Amino acid sequence: MSEIRHTPEAPTRTQALAPGESIAAHRHDDHQIVYAGSGVLAVTTDAGTWFAPGTRAIWVPAGCVHAHRAHGHLDLHLLGLPADTNPLGLDAPTVLAVSPLLRELILACTRDPHDDTPERLRLRAVLLDQLRASPQQAVQLPAPTDPRLAAVCDLLRRDPADPRGLATLAATAGAGERTLSRLFRRELGMTFPQWRTQLRLYHALRMLADDVPVTSVAHRCGWSSTSAFIDVFRRAFGYTPGAHSRRPRQDEPMCARRVGEPLQGEPL
C-alpha cells in the first residue's frame, strides 16, 4: 500500500460511506474496533481482506496499515482503544462476533465520542469485557504470494461461480494439484474448498448489500442451489441472506434472533 497516512490516535466516531467509497491506507498508534451499523465492511491489508456484516466487527491492532471499503450504504462506527489496552491480545486483524449487547455498546460509545463522564467510562469497561468474550470468526480472504497460487485465486476472484476443480485450475497456472493444495494450506492457512467458500461468501455479501435477489446471488456465486447457499450463509453469519436487507438501521435495536451466535456446523 502506498501513501500511508499516519494518525497517532485512532478516531472514535461514526461516518457514512456511499457504496464503493473507501478510506485509503492508513495506520494508528491505537487499536481500533470497526463496525458496520449498515452495509458490509471490508478491511484490507497486505495480508488479505477481512469482511463483516452487522453481526461482526473487525479488530484492527495498533500500527497495522489498513484500508476500508464500503459495500452498500455503510454506517461506519470507529472505536479507538489505547495501545496499552489490548483486551484480546491480538496482533493481527480479526473478525469478532457481535452480540446484541456488544452492538448497542459500540453504538453508544461512538455516538458521543468525547463524553468522558463516569457513566461513559463504565460503558467502555463493559464493552471491553464483551470484546474479551466475543468468539473470533474465520471471515477472511488471505492474500497469496506464490505467483501460481495468485493466478488461481485471481481466476476465481473474477468469477466466483467457476466450477472447475483444483486439478484443472492448477494446470492453467502451470502447477500440479498437490503443489497447489500444499500452497493453499501453507500460505493461506486453509484448504482450497475453504478458501473458495470464503471468496463466495464475500462476493455474496457484496451483492446482497447492493440488493441483488438471493436466488441471483446464489447462482452468480456458484452454489448448486438457493437452499445450499442459504444454509452455508446462515452457518457463517448467524442469519439468512433474506434477512440481510432487513437489518435494522443503526438507531434501531437489533433483533436477537438475527444476530445470535452463529449456528455450529462444518467449518468453512
Secondary structure by P-SEA (a helix, b strand, c coil): ccccccccccccbbbbbccccccccccccbbbbbbbcccbbbbbcccbbbbbcccbbbbbcccccbbbbbccccbbbbbbbcccccccccccbbbbbbcaaaaaaaaaaacccccccaaaaaaaaaaaaaaaabbbbcccccccccaaaaaaaaaaaacccccccaaaaaaaacccaaaaaaaaaacccccaaaaaaaaaaaaaaaaaaacccaaaaaaaaccccaaaaaaaaaaacccccccccccccccccccccccccccccccc
